[in-house]
Amino acid sequence: MKTIPIHTEFIKLQDLLKFANLVESGGQAKECVQAGEVSVNGEVCLMRGKKIRPGDDVCFRGEHYTVSYAD
């Protein structure tokens, strides 16, 4: 599992995909989420504005990611 540090309380799912350089654009992030390619905590998530908080498990293209608060 890869950890992505953030400086805010949460990050939206589509923003996480962009921030972590998992997709090239916001449009691509939107398409991936709406196509059901992303799961959050084991369930497919179609809400691109889903708030991802530290401890949440995001799975995209077979890789798992979580966020943590940056120091």
C-alpha distances in whole Angstrom, upper triangle without the diagonal:
4,7,10,13,16,19,21,20,18,18,19,17,19,18,15,15,18,16,13,16,14,18,21,23,23,25,22,20,23,23,20,20,23,23,20,17,15,14,13,13,14,17,18,19,22,22,21,22,20,19,15,15,13,11,11,9,9,9,11,13,10,7,5,5,7,10,12,16,17,19
4,7,10,13,17,18,19,17,16,17,15,17,16,12,13,15,13,10,13,12,16,19,20,21,23,21,18,21,22,19,19,23,23,21,18,15,15,14,14,16,18,19,19,22,22,20,21,19,18,14,14,12,12,12,10,10,10,11,13,12,8,6,5,6,8,10,14,14,17
4,6,10,13,15,15,14,13,15,14,16,15,11,13,15,12,10,13,13,17,19,21,21,23,22,19,22,23,20,20,23,24,22,19,16,16,14,15,17,19,20,19,22,21,20,20,18,16,12,12,9,10,10,10,10,12,13,16,15,11,9,6,5,5,7,10,10,13
4,7,10,12,13,12,11,13,12,14,12,9,10,12,9,7,11,12,15,17,18,18,21,20,17,20,22,19,19,22,23,22,19,16,16,15,16,18,20,20,19,21,20,18,18,16,14,11,11,9,11,11,11,11,13,14,16,16,13,11,7,6,5,6,9,9,12
4,7,9,11,10,10,14,14,16,13,10,13,13,10,9,13,15,17,19,20,19,23,22,19,22,24,22,21,25,26,24,22,19,19,17,18,21,23,23,21,23,22,19,18,17,15,12,11,9,12,13,14,14,16,17,20,20,17,14,11,9,6,5,5,5,8
4,6,8,8,8,11,13,14,11,9,13,13,9,10,14,15,17,19,19,18,21,21,18,20,23,22,20,24,26,24,23,19,19,17,18,22,23,23,21,22,20,18,16,15,13,10,9,9,12,13,15,15,17,18,21,22,19,16,13,10,7,6,5,5,9
4,7,8,9,13,15,16,13,12,16,15,12,13,17,19,20,21,21,20,23,24,21,23,26,24,23,26,28,27,26,23,23,20,21,25,26,26,23,25,22,20,18,17,14,13,11,11,15,16,18,18,21,22,25,26,22,20,16,14,10,9,6,6,8
4,5,7,11,13,15,12,12,16,16,13,15,18,19,21,22,21,19,23,23,20,21,25,24,22,24,27,26,25,22,21,19,20,23,24,24,21,22,20,18,15,15,11,11,9,10,14,15,17,17,21,22,25,26,23,20,17,14,10,10,7,9,11
4,7,10,13,16,13,13,17,17,15,17,20,21,22,24,23,21,24,24,21,22,25,24,21,24,27,25,25,21,20,17,18,22,22,23,20,21,18,17,14,13,9,9,7,8,12,13,16,16,20,22,25,26,23,20,17,13,10,9,8,10,13
4,7,9,12,10,10,13,14,13,14,17,18,19,21,20,18,21,21,17,18,21,20,18,20,23,21,21,17,17,14,15,19,19,19,16,18,15,13,11,10,6,5,5,7,11,10,13,13,17,18,22,23,20,17,14,11,8,9,9,12,15
4,6,8,6,6,10,11,9,11,14,15,16,17,16,14,17,17,14,15,18,17,15,17,20,19,18,15,15,13,15,18,18,17,15,16,13,11,9,8,6,5,7,9,12,11,13,12,15,16,19,21,18,16,13,11,9,10,11,13,16
4,6,5,6,9,10,10,12,14,14,14,16,14,12,14,15,11,11,15,14,11,14,17,16,16,13,13,12,14,17,16,15,12,12,9,7,5,5,5,6,9,12,14,12,13,11,14,15,18,20,18,16,14,12,11,14,14,16,20
4,5,5,7,9,10,11,13,12,12,14,13,11,13,12,9,9,12,11,8,11,14,12,12,9,10,9,12,14,13,12,9,10,8,5,6,5,6,6,10,12,14,11,11,9,11,11,14,16,15,13,11,11,11,14,16,18,21
4,5,5,7,9,10,11,10,9,11,10,7,9,9,5,6,9,9,7,10,12,12,12,10,12,12,15,17,16,14,11,10,9,5,7,8,9,10,13,16,17,14,14,11,13,11,14,17,16,15,13,14,13,17,18,19,23
4,5,5,6,8,10,10,10,11,10,7,11,11,8,9,13,12,11,14,16,16,15,13,15,14,17,19,19,17,14,14,12,8,8,10,10,10,12,15,17,15,15,12,14,13,16,19,17,16,13,13,12,15,16,16,20
4,5,5,6,8,8,10,12,11,10,13,12,9,11,14,12,11,15,16,16,14,11,13,12,15,17,17,16,13,14,13,10,10,10,10,8,11,12,14,12,12,9,12,11,14,16,14,12,10,10,9,12,13,14,18
4,6,5,6,5,6,9,9,8,11,9,6,9,11,9,9,13,14,14,12,10,12,12,15,17,17,15,13,14,13,10,11,12,12,11,14,15,16,14,13,10,10,9,11,14,12,12,10,11,11,15,17,17,21
4,5,5,6,6,7,6,6,10,9,7,10,12,11,12,15,16,17,15,13,16,16,19,21,20,18,16,16,15,12,13,14,14,13,16,17,19,17,16,13,14,12,14,17,15,15,13,14,13,16,18,17,21
4,5,8,9,10,10,10,13,13,10,13,16,15,15,18,19,19,17,15,17,17,19,21,21,20,18,18,17,14,14,15,14,13,14,15,17,16,16,13,15,14,16,18,15,15,12,12,11,13,14,14,17
4,5,8,10,11,12,15,13,11,15,16,14,15,18,19,19,16,14,16,16,18,20,20,19,18,19,18,15,16,16,15,13,15,15,16,15,14,12,13,11,13,15,12,12,9,11,10,13,14,14,18
4,5,7,9,11,13,11,10,14,15,13,15,18,19,19,16,15,17,18,20,22,22,20,19,19,19,16,17,18,18,16,18,18,20,18,17,14,14,12,13,15,13,14,12,14,14,17,18,17,21
4,7,9,11,12,10,8,12,13,10,12,15,15,15,12,11,14,15,18,19,19,17,16,17,17,14,16,17,17,15,18,18,19,17,15,12,11,8,9,12,10,12,11,13,14,17,19,19,23
4,6,8,9,6,6,10,10,9,11,14,14,15,12,12,15,17,20,21,20,18,17,16,17,13,16,17,18,17,20,21,22,19,18,14,14,10,11,14,13,15,14,16,17,20,22,22,25
4,7,8,7,8,11,12,11,14,16,16,18,15,16,19,20,24,24,24,21,20,19,19,15,18,19,20,20,22,23,25,23,21,18,17,14,14,18,17,18,17,19,19,22,24,23,27
4,5,5,6,9,10,11,13,14,15,17,16,16,19,20,24,24,24,21,19,17,17,13,15,18,19,19,22,23,25,23,22,18,18,15,16,20,19,20,18,20,20,23,24,24,27
4,5,5,6,9,10,11,12,14,16,15,14,18,18,22,23,22,19,16,15,14,10,12,14,16,16,20,22,24,21,20,17,18,15,17,20,19,20,18,19,19,22,23,23,27
4,5,5,6,9,10,11,12,15,14,15,18,19,23,24,22,19,17,14,14,11,13,16,18,19,22,25,26,23,22,19,19,16,17,21,21,21,20,22,22,25,26,27,30
4,5,5,6,9,10,10,13,11,12,16,18,22,22,20,17,15,14,14,11,14,16,18,18,22,24,25,22,20,17,16,13,14,17,17,19,18,20,21,24,26,26,30
4,5,5,6,9,10,11,10,10,13,14,18,19,17,14,12,11,11,8,11,13,15,15,18,20,21,18,17,13,13,11,12,16,15,16,15,17,17,21,22,23,27
4,6,5,6,8,10,10,10,14,15,19,19,17,14,12,9,9,6,9,12,14,15,19,22,23,19,19,15,15,13,15,18,18,19,18,19,19,23,24,26,29
4,6,5,6,9,9,10,14,16,20,19,17,14,12,10,11,9,13,15,18,18,22,24,25,21,20,16,15,13,14,17,18,19,19,21,22,25,27,28,32
4,6,5,7,5,7,11,13,17,16,15,11,10,9,11,9,13,14,16,16,20,22,22,18,17,13,12,9,10,13,14,15,16,18,19,23,25,26,30
4,5,5,6,6,9,11,14,14,12,9,7,5,7,6,10,10,13,13,17,20,20,16,15,11,11,9,11,14,15,15,15,16,18,21,24,25,29
4,5,8,9,11,13,17,16,13,10,8,5,7,7,11,12,15,16,20,23,23,19,18,15,14,13,14,17,18,18,19,20,21,25,27,29,32
4,6,8,11,14,17,16,14,10,9,7,10,11,14,15,18,19,22,24,24,20,19,15,14,12,12,15,17,18,19,21,23,26,29,30,34
4,6,8,11,14,12,10,6,7,6,9,10,14,13,17,16,20,22,21,17,15,12,11,10,11,13,15,15,16,18,20,24,27,29,33
4,7,10,13,12,11,7,8,9,11,11,15,14,17,16,19,21,20,16,14,11,8,6,7,10,11,12,14,16,19,22,25,27,31
4,7,10,9,8,6,6,8,10,9,12,11,13,12,16,17,16,13,10,7,6,5,8,9,10,10,11,13,15,19,22,24,27
4,7,6,5,4,5,8,10,11,13,11,13,11,14,15,14,10,8,6,5,7,10,10,11,9,10,12,14,18,21,23,27
4,5,5,6,6,10,10,11,12,9,10,8,11,12,11,7,6,5,6,9,12,12,12,10,10,10,12,15,18,21,24
4,6,8,9,13,13,15,15,12,12,10,11,12,9,6,5,6,8,11,15,13,13,10,10,10,12,15,18,21,24
4,7,9,13,14,16,17,14,15,13,15,15,13,10,7,8,8,11,13,12,12,10,12,13,16,18,22,25,28
4,6,10,11,14,15,12,14,13,15,17,15,11,10,9,9,12,14,14,14,13,14,15,17,20,23,26,29
4,7,9,11,14,12,14,14,17,18,17,13,11,10,9,10,12,13,14,13,14,16,18,21,24,27,30
4,6,8,10,8,11,11,15,17,16,12,12,9,10,11,14,15,15,14,14,15,17,20,23,25,29
4,6,9,9,12,13,17,20,19,16,15,12,13,13,15,17,18,17,17,18,19,23,25,27,31
4,5,5,9,11,15,18,18,15,15,13,14,14,17,19,19,18,17,17,18,21,23,25,28
4,6,9,10,14,17,18,15,15,12,14,13,16,18,18,17,16,16,16,19,21,23,26
4,6,9,12,16,17,14,15,13,16,16,19,21,20,19,17,16,16,18,19,21,25
4,6,10,13,14,11,12,11,14,15,18,20,19,16,15,14,14,16,18,20,24
4,6,10,12,9,12,11,15,16,20,21,19,16,14,12,11,13,14,17,20
4,7,8,6,9,8,12,14,17,18,16,13,11,8,8,10,12,15,18
4,6,6,9,10,14,16,20,20,18,14,11,8,6,8,9,12,15
4,6,9,11,14,17,20,20,17,13,10,7,5,5,7,10,13
4,6,10,13,16,19,18,15,12,10,6,7,7,10,13,16
4,6,10,13,16,16,14,10,8,6,7,9,12,15,18
4,7,10,13,12,10,7,6,5,8,11,15,17,20
4,7,10,10,8,6,5,6,9,13,16,18,21
4,7,6,6,4,6,9,12,16,19,21,24
4,5,5,7,8,11,14,17,21,22,26
4,6,8,11,14,17,21,24,25,28
4,7,10,14,17,20,24,25,28
4,7,10,14,17,20,21,24
4,7,11,14,17,19,22
4,7,10,14,15,18
4,7,10,12,16
4,7,9,12
4,6,9
4,6
4
